[in-house]
Amino acid sequence: MALEHASMLALRKPWGSTDLAPWSAAADGGGAIGELWFQRGGAEAPDTALLLKLLFTTQALSIQVHPDDAFARSIGLAHGKTEAWYVLSAAPGAEVALGLKRQLDAAELRGAIADGSIAELVQWRPVQKDDVIFVPAGTIHAIGPGLVIAEIQQSSDTTFRLFDYGRQRELHIDHAVAVAEAGPAQPQPAVKPLTDARTLLVANPYFILERIELPPQSHWQLQAEHETWLLVIEGDARIGPVNARLGEAVYLDAEHATLSAGSHGLKGLVAYPAAEPSRNILHQRDAQDLQPPLSRPLLQPDSQTAMAGSRPRSMEARP
């Protein structure tokens, strides 16, 4: 059983930002922060199936691809990396790239990586706040500047770069060619209302991603039978003994907790490993006898944002 205020690990990236407001107060004089990883507290906490993170982009990320489970295991890794993005904010004209404009065979893809023409072949598309993008393993993709994105993914840091805009970081041509589906991306799944409070955003064999929208001062029962992450993207809430504000996350496992939305309501992302959405994860309840009242001042989170000196123990090494 677990109910924890997630801690955050900040990772410096050349495409990151020095201003993470309003999502985080994290700052670092050593360079731009590109990613905030949410983590369980304590060195003895078991590894999680999913990784939740925030991305902050002022430049385009590398053009890249992730392996599926089969390829990952063939090179000694535990599993591959399928992911989904939720756009928290987008500057005018912000774009992401998903798939290629046309189908390439392996030799054509290898040549496009070698001469840099892959940068002209990726299919860019505009995005705006609250857009959802599903990125199955094997999909060539990139994220442009001017975006804040919440990402949920299999818990892996395995990335094969095809193009990096002259940043002099390693490319992974052989592995990228081996795993990439070098053609147009698959159609995006349609979002699906589940209840008045729940919307299914992404369903795949590795995880479910939902959005919940709860009225101000409403009270709910959150039934997290297995690993469950809740990220606050608007408003605030009290979840059991934990207060969660904008940009903060709560981890639950085998817990039934009271969830009380704040005075401005709660909009959040909920993710858990499953192939189908849970039927019982959220139920509204009466306000009577719920203590402590949400009108109490929110507590500061116990966890601190740490700067990354090395990867967390649960992450696979990047080739």
TORVEXLO-894733 format. One record per residue (C-alpha): residue number from 1; residue in three letters; x, y, z. Coordinates in steps of 0.1 Angstrom, whole numbers, plus 5000, padded with zeros to 4 digits. Last residue first. Example, Ala and Ser with C-alpha at 12.3 -4.5 7.8 and 13.67 -1.06 7.14 Angstrom:
2
<rec><k>2</k><r>SER</r><u>5137</u><v>4989</v><w>5071</w></rec>
<rec><k>1</k><r>ALA</r><u>5123</u><v>4955</v><w>5078</w></rec>
//
This chain:
319
<rec><k>319</k><r>PRO</r><u>5227</u><v>5031</v><w>4743</w></rec>
<rec><k>318</k><r>ARG</r><u>5207</u><v>5048</v><w>4770</w></rec>
<rec><k>317</k><r>ALA</r><u>5210</u><v>5029</v><w>4803</w></rec>
<rec><k>316</k><r>GLU</r><u>5177</u><v>5016</v><w>4817</w></rec>
<rec><k>315</k><r>MET</r><u>5161</u><v>5037</v><w>4844</w></rec>
<rec><k>314</k><r>SER</r><u>5150</u><v>5023</v><w>4878</w></rec>
<rec><k>313</k><r>ARG</r><u>5183</u><v>5034</v><w>4895</w></rec>
<rec><k>312</k><r>PRO</r><u>5177</u><v>5070</v><w>4888</w></rec>
<rec><k>311</k><r>ARG</r><u>5200</u><v>5085</v><w>4862</w></rec>
<rec><k>310</k><r>SER</r><u>5230</u><v>5105</v><w>4874</w></rec>
<rec><k>309</k><r>GLY</r><u>5237</u><v>5139</v><w>4888</w></rec>
<rec><k>308</k><r>ALA</r><u>5202</u><v>5150</v><w>4883</w></rec>
<rec><k>307</k><r>MET</r><u>5191</u><v>5180</v><w>4902</w></rec>
<rec><k>306</k><r>ALA</r><u>5167</u><v>5173</v><w>4930</w></rec>
<rec><k>305</k><r>THR</r><u>5133</u><v>5189</v><w>4935</w></rec>
<rec><k>304</k><r>GLN</r><u>5122</u><v>5185</v><w>4971</w></rec>
<rec><k>303</k><r>SER</r><u>5096</u><v>5163</v><w>4987</w></rec>
<rec><k>302</k><r>ASP</r><u>5076</u><v>5173</v><w>5018</w></rec>
<rec><k>301</k><r>PRO</r><u>5051</u><v>5193</v><w>4998</w></rec>
<rec><k>300</k><r>GLN</r><u>5040</u><v>5226</v><w>5013</w></rec>
<rec><k>299</k><r>LEU</r><u>5007</u><v>5223</v><w>5030</w></rec>
<rec><k>298</k><r>LEU</r><u>4976</u><v>5238</v><w>5016</w></rec>
<rec><k>297</k><r>PRO</r><u>4958</u><v>5261</v><w>5039</w></rec>
<rec><k>296</k><r>ARG</r><u>4926</u><v>5246</v><w>5054</w></rec>
<rec><k>295</k><r>SER</r><u>4895</u><v>5251</v><w>5033</w></rec>
<rec><k>294</k><r>LEU</r><u>4899</u><v>5215</v><w>5021</w></rec>
<rec><k>293</k><r>PRO</r><u>4883</u><v>5203</v><w>5053</w></rec>
<rec><k>292</k><r>PRO</r><u>4902</u><v>5177</v><w>5073</w></rec>
<rec><k>291</k><r>GLN</r><u>4881</u><v>5157</v><w>5075</w></rec>
<rec><k>290</k><r>LEU</r><u>4851</u><v>5143</v><w>5055</w></rec>
<rec><k>289</k><r>ASP</r><u>4822</u><v>5138</v><w>5079</w></rec>
<rec><k>288</k><r>GLN</r><u>4796</u><v>5149</v><w>5054</w></rec>
<rec><k>287</k><r>ALA</r><u>4808</u><v>5159</v><w>5019</w></rec>
<rec><k>286</k><r>ASP</r><u>4790</u><v>5131</v><w>5001</w></rec>
<rec><k>285</k><r>ARG</r><u>4808</u><v>5108</v><w>4977</w></rec>
<rec><k>284</k><r>GLN</r><u>4817</u><v>5108</v><w>4940</w></rec>
<rec><k>283</k><r>HIS</r><u>4833</u><v>5076</v><w>4927</w></rec>
<rec><k>282</k><r>LEU</r><u>4867</u><v>5072</v><w>4909</w></rec>
<rec><k>281</k><r>ILE</r><u>4887</u><v>5041</v><w>4901</w></rec>
<rec><k>280</k><r>ASN</r><u>4858</u><v>5017</v><w>4897</w></rec>
<rec><k>279</k><r>ARG</r><u>4855</u><v>5008</v><w>4860</w></rec>
<rec><k>278</k><r>SER</r><u>4892</u><v>5009</v><w>4854</w></rec>
<rec><k>277</k><r>PRO</r><u>4902</u><v>5017</v><w>4818</w></rec>
<rec><k>276</k><r>GLU</r><u>4914</u><v>4988</v><w>4797</w></rec>
<rec><k>275</k><r>ALA</r><u>4949</u><v>4977</v><w>4788</w></rec>
<rec><k>274</k><r>ALA</r><u>4964</u><v>4984</v><w>4822</w></rec>
<rec><k>273</k><r>PRO</r><u>4993</u><v>5002</v><w>4838</w></rec>
<rec><k>272</k><r>TYR</r><u>4980</u><v>5035</v><w>4854</w></rec>
<rec><k>271</k><r>ALA</r><u>4977</u><v>5071</v><w>4845</w></rec>
<rec><k>270</k><r>VAL</r><u>4955</u><v>5099</v><w>4858</w></rec>
<rec><k>269</k><r>LEU</r><u>4958</u><v>5134</v><w>4845</w></rec>
<rec><k>268</k><r>GLY</r><u>4942</u><v>5162</v><w>4865</w></rec>
<rec><k>267</k><r>LYS</r><u>4917</u><v>5190</v><w>4865</w></rec>
<rec><k>266</k><r>LEU</r><u>4906</u><v>5200</v><w>4899</w></rec>
<rec><k>265</k><r>GLY</r><u>4881</u><v>5225</v><w>4912</w></rec>
<rec><k>264</k><r>HIS</r><u>4887</u><v>5261</v><w>4919</w></rec>
<rec><k>263</k><r>SER</r><u>4880</u><v>5259</v><w>4956</w></rec>
<rec><k>262</k><r>GLY</r><u>4898</u><v>5227</v><w>4959</w></rec>
<rec><k>261</k><r>ALA</r><u>4888</u><v>5191</v><w>4950</w></rec>
<rec><k>260</k><r>SER</r><u>4886</u><v>5166</v><w>4977</w></rec>
<rec><k>259</k><r>LEU</r><u>4899</u><v>5131</v><w>4970</w></rec>
<rec><k>258</k><r>THR</r><u>4894</u><v>5104</v><w>4997</w></rec>
<rec><k>257</k><r>ALA</r><u>4917</u><v>5075</v><w>4994</w></rec>
<rec><k>256</k><r>HIS</r><u>4914</u><v>5038</v><w>4986</w></rec>
<rec><k>255</k><r>GLU</r><u>4950</u><v>5025</v><w>4982</w></rec>
<rec><k>254</k><r>ALA</r><u>4966</u><v>4995</v><w>4966</w></rec>
<rec><k>253</k><r>ASP</r><u>4992</u><v>5018</v><w>4949</w></rec>
<rec><k>252</k><r>LEU</r><u>4991</u><v>5056</v><w>4949</w></rec>
<rec><k>251</k><r>TYR</r><u>5015</u><v>5082</v><w>4936</w></rec>
<rec><k>250</k><r>VAL</r><u>5007</u><v>5119</v><w>4937</w></rec>
<rec><k>249</k><r>ALA</r><u>5019</u><v>5146</v><w>4913</w></rec>
<rec><k>248</k><r>GLU</r><u>5025</u><v>5183</v><w>4915</w></rec>
<rec><k>247</k><r>GLY</r><u>5023</u><v>5208</v><w>4886</w></rec>
<rec><k>246</k><r>LEU</r><u>4995</u><v>5228</v><w>4901</w></rec>
<rec><k>245</k><r>ARG</r><u>4988</u><v>5218</v><w>4937</w></rec>
<rec><k>244</k><r>ALA</r><u>4986</u><v>5186</v><w>4956</w></rec>
<rec><k>243</k><r>ASN</r><u>4978</u><v>5183</v><w>4993</w></rec>
<rec><k>242</k><r>VAL</r><u>4984</u><v>5148</v><w>5008</w></rec>
<rec><k>241</k><r>PRO</r><u>4967</u><v>5133</v><w>5038</w></rec>
<rec><k>240</k><r>GLY</r><u>4941</u><v>5114</v><w>5016</w></rec>
<rec><k>239</k><r>ILE</r><u>4942</u><v>5133</v><w>4984</w></rec>
<rec><k>238</k><r>ARG</r><u>4937</u><v>5170</v><w>4989</w></rec>
<rec><k>237</k><r>ALA</r><u>4931</u><v>5188</v><w>4957</w></rec>
<rec><k>236</k><r>ASP</r><u>4943</u><v>5217</v><w>4935</w></rec>
<rec><k>235</k><r>GLY</r><u>4933</u><v>5237</v><w>4904</w></rec>
<rec><k>234</k><r>GLU</r><u>4945</u><v>5229</v><w>4870</w></rec>
<rec><k>233</k><r>ILE</r><u>4971</u><v>5204</v><w>4857</w></rec>
<rec><k>232</k><r>VAL</r><u>4974</u><v>5182</v><w>4889</w></rec>
<rec><k>231</k><r>LEU</r><u>4992</u><v>5149</v><w>4880</w></rec>
<rec><k>230</k><r>LEU</r><u>4978</u><v>5116</v><w>4894</w></rec>
<rec><k>229</k><r>TRP</r><u>4998</u><v>5084</v><w>4891</w></rec>
<rec><k>228</k><r>THR</r><u>4984</u><v>5050</v><w>4898</w></rec>
<rec><k>227</k><r>GLU</r><u>5001</u><v>5016</v><w>4905</w></rec>
<rec><k>226</k><r>HIS</r><u>4974</u><v>4991</v><w>4914</w></rec>
<rec><k>225</k><r>GLU</r><u>4940</u><v>4991</v><w>4930</w></rec>
<rec><k>224</k><r>ALA</r><u>4938</u><v>5028</v><w>4931</w></rec>
<rec><k>223</k><r>GLN</r><u>4903</u><v>5036</v><w>4943</w></rec>
<rec><k>222</k><r>LEU</r><u>4898</u><v>5073</v><w>4945</w></rec>
<rec><k>221</k><r>GLN</r><u>4867</u><v>5082</v><w>4965</w></rec>
<rec><k>220</k><r>TRP</r><u>4854</u><v>5117</v><w>4957</w></rec>
<rec><k>219</k><r>HIS</r><u>4844</u><v>5150</v><w>4973</w></rec>
<rec><k>218</k><r>SER</r><u>4835</u><v>5182</v><w>4955</w></rec>
<rec><k>217</k><r>GLN</r><u>4847</u><v>5216</v><w>4967</w></rec>
<rec><k>216</k><r>PRO</r><u>4850</u><v>5229</v><w>4931</w></rec>
<rec><k>215</k><r>PRO</r><u>4838</u><v>5206</v><w>4904</w></rec>
<rec><k>214</k><r>LEU</r><u>4861</u><v>5177</v><w>4892</w></rec>
<rec><k>213</k><r>GLU</r><u>4877</u><v>5172</v><w>4858</w></rec>
<rec><k>212</k><r>ILE</r><u>4896</u><v>5139</v><w>4853</w></rec>
<rec><k>211</k><r>ARG</r><u>4918</u><v>5132</v><w>4823</w></rec>
<rec><k>210</k><r>GLU</r><u>4927</u><v>5096</v><w>4816</w></rec>
<rec><k>209</k><r>LEU</r><u>4958</u><v>5078</v><w>4804</w></rec>
<rec><k>208</k><r>ILE</r><u>4957</u><v>5040</v><w>4804</w></rec>
<rec><k>207</k><r>PHE</r><u>4990</u><v>5020</v><w>4802</w></rec>
<rec><k>206</k><r>TYR</r><u>5010</u><v>4993</v><w>4785</w></rec>
<rec><k>205</k><r>PRO</r><u>4986</u><v>4974</v><w>4762</w></rec>
<rec><k>204</k><r>ASN</r><u>4972</u><v>5007</v><w>4749</w></rec>
<rec><k>203</k><r>ALA</r><u>4945</u><v>5032</v><w>4759</w></rec>
<rec><k>202</k><r>VAL</r><u>4949</u><v>5069</v><w>4755</w></rec>
<rec><k>201</k><r>LEU</r><u>4927</u><v>5099</v><w>4764</w></rec>
<rec><k>200</k><r>LEU</r><u>4898</u><v>5084</v><w>4783</w></rec>
<rec><k>199</k><r>THR</r><u>4877</u><v>5112</v><w>4798</w></rec>
<rec><k>198</k><r>ARG</r><u>4865</u><v>5111</v><w>4834</w></rec>
<rec><k>197</k><r>ALA</r><u>4842</u><v>5134</v><w>4854</w></rec>
<rec><k>196</k><r>ASP</r><u>4809</u><v>5132</v><w>4835</w></rec>
<rec><k>195</k><r>THR</r><u>4817</u><v>5096</v><w>4829</w></rec>
<rec><k>194</k><r>LEU</r><u>4838</u><v>5076</v><w>4804</w></rec>
<rec><k>193</k><r>PRO</r><u>4841</u><v>5103</v><w>4777</w></rec>
<rec><k>192</k><r>LYS</r><u>4863</u><v>5090</v><w>4748</w></rec>
<rec><k>191</k><r>VAL</r><u>4893</u><v>5107</v><w>4732</w></rec>
<rec><k>190</k><r>ALA</r><u>4899</u><v>5095</v><w>4696</w></rec>
<rec><k>189</k><r>PRO</r><u>4930</u><v>5075</v><w>4689</w></rec>
<rec><k>188</k><r>GLN</r><u>4956</u><v>5091</v><w>4666</w></rec>
<rec><k>187</k><r>PRO</r><u>4960</u><v>5077</v><w>4631</w></rec>
<rec><k>186</k><r>GLN</r><u>4993</u><v>5057</v><w>4626</w></rec>
<rec><k>185</k><r>ALA</r><u>5023</u><v>5077</v><w>4617</w></rec>
<rec><k>184</k><r>PRO</r><u>5035</u><v>5080</v><w>4581</w></rec>
<rec><k>183</k><r>GLY</r><u>5065</u><v>5059</v><w>4572</w></rec>
<rec><k>182</k><r>ALA</r><u>5098</u><v>5045</v><w>4586</w></rec>
<rec><k>181</k><r>GLU</r><u>5085</u><v>5022</v><w>4613</w></rec>
<rec><k>180</k><r>ALA</r><u>5117</u><v>5025</v><w>4631</w></rec>
<rec><k>179</k><r>VAL</r><u>5133</u><v>4996</v><w>4652</w></rec>
<rec><k>178</k><r>ALA</r><u>5163</u><v>4984</v><w>4631</w></rec>
<rec><k>177</k><r>VAL</r><u>5169</u><v>5018</v><w>4614</w></rec>
<rec><k>176</k><r>ALA</r><u>5172</u><v>5034</v><w>4648</w></rec>
<rec><k>175</k><r>HIS</r><u>5194</u><v>5007</v><w>4662</w></rec>
<rec><k>174</k><r>ASP</r><u>5219</u><v>5010</v><w>4633</w></rec>
<rec><k>173</k><r>ILE</r><u>5218</u><v>5048</v><w>4633</w></rec>
<rec><k>172</k><r>HIS</r><u>5222</u><v>5056</v><w>4669</w></rec>
<rec><k>171</k><r>LEU</r><u>5234</u><v>5093</v><w>4669</w></rec>
<rec><k>170</k><r>GLU</r><u>5257</u><v>5106</v><w>4695</w></rec>
<rec><k>169</k><r>ARG</r><u>5255</u><v>5142</v><w>4706</w></rec>
<rec><k>168</k><r>GLN</r><u>5273</u><v>5169</v><w>4686</w></rec>
<rec><k>167</k><r>ARG</r><u>5244</u><v>5194</v><w>4689</w></rec>
<rec><k>166</k><r>GLY</r><u>5243</u><v>5198</v><w>4651</w></rec>
<rec><k>165</k><r>TYR</r><u>5205</u><v>5197</v><w>4649</w></rec>
<rec><k>164</k><r>ASP</r><u>5202</u><v>5163</v><w>4665</w></rec>
<rec><k>163</k><r>PHE</r><u>5192</u><v>5138</v><w>4639</w></rec>
<rec><k>162</k><r>LEU</r><u>5184</u><v>5100</v><w>4641</w></rec>
<rec><k>161</k><r>ARG</r><u>5186</u><v>5096</v><w>4679</w></rec>
<rec><k>160</k><r>PHE</r><u>5178</u><v>5062</v><w>4695</w></rec>
<rec><k>159</k><r>THR</r><u>5162</u><v>5067</v><w>4729</w></rec>
<rec><k>158</k><r>THR</r><u>5161</u><v>5042</v><w>4759</w></rec>
<rec><k>157</k><r>ASP</r><u>5151</u><v>5061</v><w>4790</w></rec>
<rec><k>156</k><r>SER</r><u>5126</u><v>5034</v><w>4802</w></rec>
<rec><k>155</k><r>SER</r><u>5096</u><v>5033</v><w>4825</w></rec>
<rec><k>154</k><r>GLN</r><u>5069</u><v>5028</v><w>4800</w></rec>
<rec><k>153</k><r>GLN</r><u>5055</u><v>5063</v><w>4793</w></rec>
<rec><k>152</k><r>ILE</r><u>5035</u><v>5092</v><w>4805</w></rec>
<rec><k>151</k><r>GLU</r><u>5045</u><v>5126</v><w>4793</w></rec>
<rec><k>150</k><r>ALA</r><u>5032</u><v>5160</v><w>4804</w></rec>
<rec><k>149</k><r>ILE</r><u>5042</u><v>5186</v><w>4778</w></rec>
<rec><k>148</k><r>VAL</r><u>5052</u><v>5223</v><w>4780</w></rec>
<rec><k>147</k><r>LEU</r><u>5059</u><v>5236</v><w>4746</w></rec>
<rec><k>146</k><r>GLY</r><u>5076</u><v>5266</v><w>4729</w></rec>
<rec><k>145</k><r>PRO</r><u>5101</u><v>5246</v><w>4708</w></rec>
<rec><k>144</k><r>GLY</r><u>5094</u><v>5215</v><w>4687</w></rec>
<rec><k>143</k><r>ILE</r><u>5090</u><v>5179</v><w>4698</w></rec>
<rec><k>142</k><r>ALA</r><u>5103</u><v>5150</v><w>4676</w></rec>
<rec><k>141</k><r>HIS</r><u>5091</u><v>5117</v><w>4663</w></rec>
<rec><k>140</k><r>ILE</r><u>5098</u><v>5084</v><w>4645</w></rec>
<rec><k>139</k><r>THR</r><u>5073</u><v>5059</v><w>4657</w></rec>
<rec><k>138</k><r>GLY</r><u>5088</u><v>5025</v><w>4666</w></rec>
<rec><k>137</k><r>ALA</r><u>5073</u><v>5024</v><w>4701</w></rec>
<rec><k>136</k><r>PRO</r><u>5039</u><v>5039</v><w>4700</w></rec>
<rec><k>135</k><r>VAL</r><u>5036</u><v>5077</v><w>4703</w></rec>
<rec><k>134</k><r>PHE</r><u>5001</u><v>5089</v><w>4713</w></rec>
<rec><k>133</k><r>ILE</r><u>4995</u><v>5126</v><w>4711</w></rec>
<rec><k>132</k><r>VAL</r><u>4969</u><v>5145</v><w>4732</w></rec>
<rec><k>131</k><r>ASP</r><u>4960</u><v>5181</v><w>4727</w></rec>
<rec><k>130</k><r>ASP</r><u>4950</u><v>5200</v><w>4759</w></rec>
<rec><k>129</k><r>LYS</r><u>4968</u><v>5233</v><w>4748</w></rec>
<rec><k>128</k><r>GLN</r><u>4977</u><v>5235</v><w>4711</w></rec>
<rec><k>127</k><r>VAL</r><u>4995</u><v>5215</v><w>4685</w></rec>
<rec><k>126</k><r>PRO</r><u>5005</u><v>5220</v><w>4649</w></rec>
<rec><k>125</k><r>ARG</r><u>5018</u><v>5191</v><w>4629</w></rec>
<rec><k>124</k><r>TRP</r><u>5052</u><v>5182</v><w>4616</w></rec>
<rec><k>123</k><r>GLN</r><u>5058</u><v>5151</v><w>4594</w></rec>
<rec><k>122</k><r>VAL</r><u>5094</u><v>5141</v><w>4594</w></rec>
<rec><k>121</k><r>LEU</r><u>5110</u><v>5141</v><w>4559</w></rec>
<rec><k>120</k><r>GLU</r><u>5129</u><v>5174</v><w>4559</w></rec>
<rec><k>119</k><r>ALA</r><u>5149</u><v>5166</v><w>4591</w></rec>
<rec><k>118</k><r>ILE</r><u>5156</u><v>5131</v><w>4577</w></rec>
<rec><k>117</k><r>SER</r><u>5177</u><v>5149</v><w>4550</w></rec>
<rec><k>116</k><r>GLY</r><u>5206</u><v>5149</v><w>4575</w></rec>
<rec><k>115</k><r>ASP</r><u>5230</u><v>5131</v><w>4551</w></rec>
<rec><k>114</k><r>ALA</r><u>5235</u><v>5099</v><w>4572</w></rec>
<rec><k>113</k><r>ILE</r><u>5200</u><v>5099</v><w>4586</w></rec>
<rec><k>112</k><r>ALA</r><u>5184</u><v>5101</v><w>4552</w></rec>
<rec><k>111</k><r>GLY</r><u>5208</u><v>5074</v><w>4539</w></rec>
<rec><k>110</k><r>ARG</r><u>5198</u><v>5050</v><w>4566</w></rec>
<rec><k>109</k><r>LEU</r><u>5162</u><v>5057</v><w>4560</w></rec>
<rec><k>108</k><r>GLU</r><u>5166</u><v>5051</v><w>4522</w></rec>
<rec><k>107</k><r>ALA</r><u>5184</u><v>5018</v><w>4529</w></rec>
<rec><k>106</k><r>ALA</r><u>5158</u><v>5006</v><w>4554</w></rec>
<rec><k>105</k><r>ASP</r><u>5129</u><v>5014</v><w>4531</w></rec>
<rec><k>104</k><r>LEU</r><u>5111</u><v>5047</v><w>4533</w></rec>
<rec><k>103</k><r>GLN</r><u>5074</u><v>5055</v><w>4534</w></rec>
<rec><k>102</k><r>ARG</r><u>5063</u><v>5091</v><w>4530</w></rec>
<rec><k>101</k><r>LYS</r><u>5058</u><v>5122</v><w>4550</w></rec>
<rec><k>100</k><r>LEU</r><u>5074</u><v>5106</v><w>4580</w></rec>
<rec><k>99</k><r>GLY</r><u>5060</u><v>5098</v><w>4615</w></rec>
<rec><k>98</k><r>LEU</r><u>5051</u><v>5123</v><w>4642</w></rec>
<rec><k>97</k><r>ALA</r><u>5066</u><v>5157</v><w>4645</w></rec>
<rec><k>96</k><r>VAL</r><u>5054</u><v>5182</v><w>4671</w></rec>
<rec><k>95</k><r>GLU</r><u>5045</u><v>5218</v><w>4665</w></rec>
<rec><k>94</k><r>ALA</r><u>5042</u><v>5252</v><w>4683</w></rec>
<rec><k>93</k><r>GLY</r><u>5029</u><v>5280</v><w>4660</w></rec>
<rec><k>92</k><r>PRO</r><u>5017</u><v>5302</v><w>4689</w></rec>
<rec><k>91</k><r>ALA</r><u>5033</u><v>5290</v><w>4721</w></rec>
<rec><k>90</k><r>ALA</r><u>5019</u><v>5258</v><w>4736</w></rec>
<rec><k>89</k><r>SER</r><u>5008</u><v>5249</v><w>4771</w></rec>
<rec><k>88</k><r>LEU</r><u>4999</u><v>5217</v><w>4790</w></rec>
<rec><k>87</k><r>VAL</r><u>5001</u><v>5195</v><w>4759</w></rec>
<rec><k>86</k><r>TYR</r><u>4995</u><v>5158</v><w>4769</w></rec>
<rec><k>85</k><r>TRP</r><u>5020</u><v>5134</v><w>4755</w></rec>
<rec><k>84</k><r>ALA</r><u>5018</u><v>5096</v><w>4753</w></rec>
<rec><k>83</k><r>GLU</r><u>5046</u><v>5070</v><w>4754</w></rec>
<rec><k>82</k><r>THR</r><u>5057</u><v>5035</v><w>4743</w></rec>
<rec><k>81</k><r>LYS</r><u>5092</u><v>5026</v><w>4754</w></rec>
<rec><k>80</k><r>GLY</r><u>5108</u><v>4991</v><w>4753</w></rec>
<rec><k>79</k><r>HIS</r><u>5114</u><v>4966</v><w>4780</w></rec>
<rec><k>78</k><r>ALA</r><u>5140</u><v>4951</v><w>4803</w></rec>
<rec><k>77</k><r>LEU</r><u>5171</u><v>4959</v><w>4783</w></rec>
<rec><k>76</k><r>GLY</r><u>5197</u><v>4934</v><w>4771</w></rec>
<rec><k>75</k><r>ILE</r><u>5200</u><v>4942</v><w>4734</w></rec>
<rec><k>74</k><r>SER</r><u>5174</u><v>4916</v><w>4723</w></rec>
<rec><k>73</k><r>ARG</r><u>5152</u><v>4927</v><w>4752</w></rec>
<rec><k>72</k><r>ALA</r><u>5148</u><v>4962</v><w>4738</w></rec>
<rec><k>71</k><r>PHE</r><u>5141</u><v>4947</v><w>4704</w></rec>
<rec><k>70</k><r>ALA</r><u>5112</u><v>4926</v><w>4717</w></rec>
<rec><k>69</k><r>ASP</r><u>5098</u><v>4953</v><w>4740</w></rec>
<rec><k>68</k><r>ASP</r><u>5095</u><v>4980</v><w>4713</w></rec>
<rec><k>67</k><r>PRO</r><u>5123</u><v>5004</v><w>4707</w></rec>
<rec><k>66</k><r>HIS</r><u>5121</u><v>5042</v><w>4708</w></rec>
<rec><k>65</k><r>VAL</r><u>5127</u><v>5067</v><w>4679</w></rec>
<rec><k>64</k><r>GLN</r><u>5143</u><v>5101</v><w>4676</w></rec>
<rec><k>63</k><r>ILE</r><u>5145</u><v>5134</v><w>4659</w></rec>
<rec><k>62</k><r>SER</r><u>5163</u><v>5155</v><w>4685</w></rec>
<rec><k>61</k><r>LEU</r><u>5143</u><v>5180</v><w>4705</w></rec>
<rec><k>60</k><r>ALA</r><u>5135</u><v>5214</v><w>4690</w></rec>
<rec><k>59</k><r>GLN</r><u>5144</u><v>5244</v><w>4711</w></rec>
<rec><k>58</k><r>THR</r><u>5128</u><v>5262</v><w>4740</w></rec>
<rec><k>57</k><r>THR</r><u>5112</u><v>5231</v><w>4753</w></rec>
<rec><k>56</k><r>PHE</r><u>5099</u><v>5222</v><w>4788</w></rec>
<rec><k>55</k><r>LEU</r><u>5090</u><v>5185</v><w>4794</w></rec>
<rec><k>54</k><r>LEU</r><u>5071</u><v>5172</v><w>4824</w></rec>
<rec><k>53</k><r>LYS</r><u>5075</u><v>5136</v><w>4835</w></rec>
<rec><k>52</k><r>LEU</r><u>5056</u><v>5104</v><w>4845</w></rec>
<rec><k>51</k><r>LEU</r><u>5074</u><v>5071</v><w>4843</w></rec>
<rec><k>50</k><r>LEU</r><u>5054</u><v>5039</v><w>4843</w></rec>
<rec><k>49</k><r>ALA</r><u>5060</u><v>5003</v><w>4855</w></rec>
<rec><k>48</k><r>THR</r><u>5075</u><v>5015</v><w>4888</w></rec>
<rec><k>47</k><r>ASP</r><u>5106</u><v>5003</v><w>4906</w></rec>
<rec><k>46</k><r>PRO</r><u>5101</u><v>4993</v><w>4942</w></rec>
<rec><k>45</k><r>ALA</r><u>5107</u><v>5019</v><w>4969</w></rec>
<rec><k>44</k><r>GLU</r><u>5138</u><v>5011</v><w>4990</w></rec>
<rec><k>43</k><r>ALA</r><u>5157</u><v>5043</v><w>4981</w></rec>
<rec><k>42</k><r>GLY</r><u>5129</u><v>5064</v><w>4994</w></rec>
<rec><k>41</k><r>GLY</r><u>5104</u><v>5086</v><w>4977</w></rec>
<rec><k>40</k><r>ARG</r><u>5086</u><v>5077</v><w>4945</w></rec>
<rec><k>39</k><r>GLN</r><u>5095</u><v>5096</v><w>4914</w></rec>
<rec><k>38</k><r>PHE</r><u>5082</u><v>5123</v><w>4891</w></rec>
<rec><k>37</k><r>TRP</r><u>5107</u><v>5133</v><w>4864</w></rec>
<rec><k>36</k><r>LEU</r><u>5112</u><v>5169</v><w>4855</w></rec>
<rec><k>35</k><r>GLU</r><u>5127</u><v>5174</v><w>4820</w></rec>
<rec><k>34</k><r>GLY</r><u>5144</u><v>5201</v><w>4800</w></rec>
<rec><k>33</k><r>ILE</r><u>5161</u><v>5222</v><w>4826</w></rec>
<rec><k>32</k><r>ALA</r><u>5184</u><v>5248</v><w>4812</w></rec>
<rec><k>31</k><r>GLY</r><u>5219</u><v>5251</v><w>4827</w></rec>
<rec><k>30</k><r>GLY</r><u>5242</u><v>5252</v><w>4857</w></rec>
<rec><k>29</k><r>GLY</r><u>5224</u><v>5281</v><w>4875</w></rec>
<rec><k>28</k><r>ASP</r><u>5195</u><v>5257</v><w>4883</w></rec>
<rec><k>27</k><r>ALA</r><u>5159</u><v>5265</v><w>4889</w></rec>
<rec><k>26</k><r>ALA</r><u>5129</u><v>5245</v><w>4901</w></rec>
<rec><k>25</k><r>ALA</r><u>5099</u><v>5266</v><w>4910</w></rec>
<rec><k>24</k><r>SER</r><u>5076</u><v>5243</v><w>4890</w></rec>
<rec><k>23</k><r>TRP</r><u>5046</u><v>5243</v><w>4868</w></rec>
<rec><k>22</k><r>PRO</r><u>5039</u><v>5281</v><w>4868</w></rec>
<rec><k>21</k><r>ALA</r><u>5067</u><v>5287</v><w>4860</w></rec>
<rec><k>20</k><r>LEU</r><u>5095</u><v>5265</v><w>4845</w></rec>
<rec><k>19</k><r>ASP</r><u>5118</u><v>5293</v><w>4836</w></rec>
<rec><k>18</k><r>THR</r><u>5154</u><v>5283</v><w>4828</w></rec>
<rec><k>17</k><r>SER</r><u>5143</u><v>5262</v><w>4798</w></rec>
<rec><k>16</k><r>GLY</r><u>5153</u><v>5230</v><w>4779</w></rec>
<rec><k>15</k><r>TRP</r><u>5167</u><v>5223</v><w>4745</w></rec>
<rec><k>14</k><r>PRO</r><u>5203</u><v>5217</v><w>4757</w></rec>
<rec><k>13</k><r>LYS</r><u>5189</u><v>5194</v><w>4785</w></rec>
<rec><k>12</k><r>ARG</r><u>5194</u><v>5195</v><w>4822</w></rec>
<rec><k>11</k><r>LEU</r><u>5174</u><v>5169</v><w>4842</w></rec>
<rec><k>10</k><r>ALA</r><u>5153</u><v>5178</v><w>4873</w></rec>
<rec><k>9</k><r>LEU</r><u>5142</u><v>5149</v><w>4896</w></rec>
<rec><k>8</k><r>MET</r><u>5109</u><v>5155</v><w>4913</w></rec>
<rec><k>7</k><r>SER</r><u>5094</u><v>5139</v><w>4944</w></rec>
<rec><k>6</k><r>ALA</r><u>5059</u><v>5124</v><w>4943</w></rec>
<rec><k>5</k><r>HIS</r><u>5036</u><v>5130</v><w>4973</w></rec>
<rec><k>4</k><r>GLU</r><u>5029</u><v>5095</v><w>4984</w></rec>
<rec><k>3</k><r>LEU</r><u>5000</u><v>5071</v><w>4990</w></rec>
<rec><k>2</k><r>ALA</r><u>5013</u><v>5035</v><w>4991</w></rec>
<rec><k>1</k><r>MET</r><u>5000</u><v>5000</v><w>5000</w></rec>
//
